[in-house]
Amino acid sequence: SAMGSALREGHKLISPVGGKITVLSASLPSVGYGKLEMREDRKLLSTSRESKLFQTSNSFYKSFTIKCS
């Protein structure tokens, strides 16, 4: 899944006229921009290190939303 690349190209296409992009995905983006990896580690659940699972591992999506707005 190359969702990050698809979002970038969709933004290029729609930016002159404006609009909305809706994405439905059944898997993690695994190729190109915005690539994510499975980070769930059951050993971290219910420990003080569990909060690491809620932190971003890739800054692409945060910077992309700022660019889109």
N, C-alpha and C positions, 0 to 999 in steps of 0.2 A: 504494500500500500504506500503510495507516494502522495499522501494527503497534503503535506506542506507545499510541495511543488504545484499541485493542482490549485490550492488556495491562492498562491502567488499569481498564477496565470489567470485565474478567475478574477482576481482583483485588477489585473492589468486590463482585462476586457471590459469590466463593468465600471471602472473608475471615471471615464469620461461622462457617463450618463447617470451614475448613481444606482443604487438598488440594494438588494440583499442576496447573500449567498447562504444557502442552507446545505449543510453537510450531514450525511448519515453514513456512519462507518461501523463495520462489525469487527475491526481489528485495529491494533495499534499501527500508526504509521511507521514503517520499517525501512524506508528508502528515501534518500534525498533530504531536503530541508525539513526540519521538524521531526526528524527521526527520533522515535522513543523506544525504550527497552522496558521489558517487564521488570518491575522493581519489587513486587510483593515478596516479602520474606516473613514467613509465619513466625520466625523466632523473634522478630521485632514487635509483634502485636502484644499489646498490654504491657509494654515496657516504656521507659522514658525515651527511648530512641525511635518510637513509633512515629513521632512527628516528622522524621526525615522522609517518610513516605508521602507526606502532603506537600513537600517543597518541590518547586519546579526543577526538573533535571535538564530542561532545554529552554533557552530564552527566546526561541523563535516565535512562539505563540504570543508572548507578552509584547514583543516588539512589533509583531504583525498587527495585533489589534490596535495598537497606538497609531500605526501607519494608516490603517483603514479608517480610523475616526478622524 
